């Protein structure tokens, strides 16, 4: 029996989908293994659970490498390592913690002019944890935030974790063509910078005044992830994040909350990490959020009894962060519409090469269109 082109195509779709899914799964497994190599080495040396933060730092390195290249990846790893002890010390008072967050957000906003904000965005996100809830060290219930050994090790953990994929991955990705950074004009970067700086700085100050809110870094992460540069998809992305987070919390309650062994909790979190990275490549953002939620809840828990509390506070932080970003986006959009009605339309920005402005005639709309 001969197979028609239509039936062959119909039969090929599932096979192609399964093949794509299998490739994504293998890539996810490879990434998780790669990110855990520095963690395993550091734990073998210092025998401290805080070394698991090298895996989080590895994510920073991977994103910086993919979004900005090797030079940006190396620079980001250096900055991340140097900022870690500063962030831990700055978190001892609300004003210093908020000031450091403001400086990091201003830097990310400035990078949006060159299209490199996504390459550096994870730095303030992960430093929010160091400011608000630094990891323990040794047998003490809370770390000595002025201990030089502790601060030095945390700097080493973040630097090694971030620089490892920047050194290893370029060889594996040598034949992959990375997308070029997309610069943003001043009329888009300025509102974005103001939004993330004001919201993240104010939230950091309030959270440091309320140290009992142990998952406050999720509020900072929600604000920085949802705020977009010149993108009208903020509402859609916020909705997907909230829905995915709530679904993930249901998964935590039904599957993970009954597990008593911390080792099993970490293993379950690792499995969800592979699934989350696999789903990250798909267009369904809410599915990724539904998988990444149990991942981070498990990997951030120091005991099984913390899981319900972490899940509930994470949901609250996500909703609050989404509302704040939507309000800021509405105000920004309203201001832009008001300026448009007044006739204050944005002018064409004249680019500069090596500090020398280009001929304005060459930057006119007619020249740009040609």
C-alpha positions in Angstrom: 0.0 0.0 0.0 1.5 3.3 -1.1 1.5 6.3 1.3 0.2 9.6 0.0 2.2 12.8 0.6 -0.6 13.9 2.9 -0.5 10.8 5.0 3.3 10.8 5.1 3.3 14.4 6.3 0.7 13.6 8.9 2.7 10.6 10.1 5.9 12.7 10.1 4.6 15.4 12.4 4.5 13.3 15.5 7.9 11.9 14.8 9.4 15.3 14.2 7.7 16.6 17.4 9.1 13.7 19.4 12.6 14.2 17.9 12.5 17.9 18.8 11.4 17.1 22.3 14.1 14.4 22.7 16.8 16.9 21.6 15.5 19.5 24.0 15.5 16.9 26.8 19.1 15.9 26.1 20.2 19.5 26.0 18.4 20.1 29.3 20.1 17.1 30.9 23.5 18.3 29.6 23.0 21.8 30.9 21.9 20.6 34.4 25.0 18.3 34.6 27.3 21.1 33.4 25.9 23.5 36.0 26.3 21.0 38.8 30.0 20.3 38.1 31.3 23.4 40.0 28.9 22.7 42.8 30.2 19.1 43.2 33.8 20.3 43.2 33.2 23.1 45.7 31.2 20.9 48.1 34.1 18.3 47.9 36.5 21.1 49.0 34.6 23.0 51.7 31.7 20.6 52.6 29.2 23.4 52.7 25.7 23.3 51.4 26.0 27.0 50.3 28.2 25.8 47.5 25.0 24.8 45.6 24.7 28.5 44.8 27.4 27.8 42.2 24.6 26.2 40.1 22.6 29.4 40.2 25.7 31.4 39.3 26.2 29.0 36.3 22.8 30.1 35.0 24.0 33.7 35.1 27.1 32.7 33.1 25.1 30.8 30.5 22.6 33.6 29.9 25.4 36.2 29.7 27.3 34.1 27.2 24.3 33.4 25.0 23.0 37.0 25.1 26.3 38.9 24.9 29.2 36.6 23.9 32.3 35.6 25.7 33.5 39.0 26.7 30.2 39.9 28.3 30.1 36.5 30.0 33.6 36.9 31.5 32.8 40.5 32.6 29.5 39.3 34.2 31.2 36.5 36.0 33.8 38.9 37.5 31.2 41.4 38.5 29.0 38.7 40.0 31.9 37.4 42.1 32.9 40.9 43.4 29.3 41.9 44.1 28.5 38.8 46.2 30.3 39.8 49.4 29.2 43.5 48.9 25.6 42.4 48.6 25.7 40.2 51.8 27.2 43.1 53.8 24.9 45.7 52.3 21.9 43.7 53.3 22.5 44.3 57.0 20.7 47.7 56.8 17.7 48.6 54.6 19.3 51.8 53.2 22.6 50.1 52.0 20.7 47.1 50.6 18.3 49.4 48.7 21.1 51.6 47.5 23.0 48.6 46.0 19.9 47.4 44.3 19.4 50.8 42.8 22.9 50.8 41.4 22.5 47.4 39.9 19.1 48.3 38.3 20.5 51.5 36.9 23.3 49.5 35.3 20.9 47.0 33.8 18.8 49.9 32.4 21.8 51.4 30.8 22.7 48.1 29.2 19.3 48.1 27.5 20.5 50.9 25.3 23.0 48.3 23.8 20.6 45.4 24.0 22.6 43.7 26.8 20.1 44.1 29.6 19.0 40.4 29.3 22.6 39.4 29.6 23.0 41.2 32.9 19.5 41.0 34.3 20.2 37.9 36.4 22.9 39.7 38.4 20.5 41.8 40.5 18.0 39.0 40.6 20.4 36.6 42.3 22.1 39.3 44.3 18.6 40.0 45.8 18.9 36.7 47.6 22.3 37.7 49.0 20.9 41.0 50.2 17.7 39.6 51.7 18.5 36.0 52.7 22.1 35.0 52.4 22.9 31.3 52.8 24.0 29.7 56.0 27.6 28.6 56.6 28.7 25.9 59.0 26.5 24.7 61.9 25.3 28.2 62.8 21.5 28.8 62.3 22.4 32.2 60.8 25.7 33.2 59.1 28.2 35.7 60.5 27.8 38.4 57.7 31.1 40.0 58.7 33.2 36.9 58.6 36.0 37.2 56.0 36.2 33.5 55.4 32.4 33.3 54.7 32.4 36.3 52.4 35.5 35.1 50.5 34.0 31.7 49.9 30.7 33.1 48.7 32.6 35.3 46.2 34.5 32.3 45.0 31.4 30.2 44.7 29.6 32.7 42.6 32.6 33.5 40.4 33.6 29.9 39.8 30.0 28.9 39.1 29.5 31.7 36.6 32.9 31.5 34.8 32.8 27.7 34.3 30.1 27.6 31.5 31.6 30.7 29.9 34.9 28.8 29.5 33.3 25.4 28.5 30.3 26.3 26.3 32.0 28.4 23.6 33.6 25.3 22.2 30.3 23.4 22.2 28.5 26.4 20.6 31.2 27.2 18.0 28.9 26.4 15.1 25.8 28.0 16.6 25.0 31.5 15.3 23.9 33.6 18.3 21.3 36.4 17.8 22.8 39.9 17.8 21.8 42.2 20.7 18.9 44.5 19.9 19.6 48.1 21.1 16.7 50.1 22.4 16.2 53.9 21.9 16.3 56.3 24.8 12.5 56.7 24.8 12.2 53.0 25.6 15.2 52.5 27.9 14.5 55.5 30.2 11.0 54.3 31.3 12.3 50.8 31.6 15.2 52.0 33.8 12.9 54.1 36.0 10.4 51.2 36.4 12.9 48.6 37.6 14.9 51.0 39.7 12.0 52.5 41.6 10.1 49.3 42.1 13.1 47.0 43.0 14.7 49.6 45.2 11.6 50.4 47.2 10.7 46.7 47.5 14.3 45.9 48.8 14.0 48.6 51.4 10.6 47.4 52.6 11.6 43.7 52.6 14.8 44.5 54.7 12.5 46.2 57.2 10.5 43.0 57.4 13.2 40.3 57.7 10.5 37.6 58.5 9.5 37.6 54.9 11.9 34.9 53.9 11.1 34.7 50.2 11.2 38.5 49.5 13.8 38.0 46.7 11.0 36.5 44.6 9.3 39.8 44.6 12.4 41.4 43.2 12.8 38.6 40.6 9.1 39.0 39.5 9.6 42.8 39.0 12.8 42.4 37.0 11.5 39.5 34.8 8.1 41.0 34.0 9.3 44.6 33.2 9.8 44.8 29.5 11.7 47.3 27.3 9.3 48.7 24.7 7.2 45.5 24.7 3.4 45.6 24.8 3.3 42.0 25.9 3.6 42.8 29.7 0.0 41.9 30.5 0.2 38.6 28.6 3.5 37.6 30.2 2.4 38.6 33.7 -0.8 36.5 33.4 1.2 33.5 32.2 3.6 33.9 35.1 0.9 34.1 37.7 -1.0 31.2 36.2 2.1 29.0 35.9 3.2 29.8 39.4 -0.2 28.8 40.9 -0.1 25.5 38.9 3.4 24.9 40.2 2.3 25.5 43.7 -0.4 22.9 43.3 2.2 20.4 42.2 4.3 21.3 45.2 1.3 20.6 47.5 0.2 17.4 45.9 3.6 15.7 45.2 6.4 17.2 47.1 5.0 18.4 50.4 4.7 14.9 51.8 8.4 14.1 51.2 10.4 14.2 54.5 13.9 13.5 53.2 15.8 16.7 52.2 17.9 14.5 49.8 14.8 13.4 48.0 13.6 17.0 47.9 16.8 18.1 46.1 16.5 15.1 43.7 12.9 16.0 42.9 14.0 19.6 42.3 16.7 18.5 39.9 14.2 16.4 37.9 11.9 19.4 37.7 14.9 21.5 36.6 15.5 19.3 33.6 11.8 19.5 32.7 11.8 23.3 33.2 14.8 23.8 30.9 13.1 21.6 28.3 9.9 23.6 28.5 11.9 26.9 28.3 12.5 26.3 24.6 8.8 26.1 23.9 6.5 29.1 23.3 4.3 28.2 26.3 5.7 30.4 29.1 3.1 29.3 31.7 4.3 25.7 31.3 7.8 26.8 32.1 6.7 28.7 35.1 4.6 25.7 36.3 7.8 23.6 36.2 10.3 26.1 37.5 8.3 26.9 40.6 8.7 23.4 42.2 12.3 23.5 41.0 13.2 26.6 43.0 11.0 25.8 46.0 12.8 22.4 46.4 16.3 23.7 45.8 15.8 26.7 48.1 14.3 24.7 51.0 16.6 23.8 54.0 14.0 21.5 55.4 10.8 19.7 54.2 8.7 21.8 56.6 9.6 24.9 54.7 8.0 23.8 51.4 4.4 25.0 52.1 5.6 28.3 53.5 8.0 28.9 50.6 5.2 28.1 48.1 2.6 30.4 49.7 5.0 33.4 50.0 6.3 32.9 46.5 2.7 33.0 45.2 2.1 36.2 47.1 5.3 37.8 45.9 4.5 36.9 42.3 1.0 38.4 42.4 2.3 41.6 44.1 5.2 42.0 41.7 2.9 41.4 38.7 0.5 44.1 39.9 3.3 46.6 40.5 4.7 46.1 37.0 1.3 46.3 35.4 0.6 49.6 37.2 4.0 51.0 36.2 3.4 49.9 32.6 0.0 51.6 32.6 1.5 54.8 33.9 4.3 54.7 31.3 1.9 54.0 28.4 -0.5 56.8 29.6 2.4 59.3 29.8 3.5 58.3 26.2 -0.1 58.8 24.9 -0.3 62.2 26.7 2.9 63.4 25.1 1.7 62.2 21.7 -1.5 64.2 22.0 0.5 67.2 23.0 2.5 66.8 19.8 5.7 65.9 21.6 6.6 63.0 19.4 9.9 61.3 19.9 12.6 62.6 17.6 15.0 60.5 15.7 18.1 59.9 17.8 21.3 60.7 16.0 23.8 57.8 16.5 27.4 58.4 17.2 30.5 56.5 16.1 33.5 56.8 18.3 31.9 59.8 20.0 31.4 61.7 16.7 27.8 62.3 15.7 26.7 61.1 12.3 25.6 63.6 9.7 21.9 64.4 10.7 20.8 64.2 7.0 22.0 60.6 7.0 19.9 59.9 10.1 16.6 61.4 8.7 13.6 59.1 8.3 14.0 59.2 4.5 17.6 58.1 4.8 16.7 55.4 7.3 14.0 54.0 5.0 16.4 54.0 2.1 
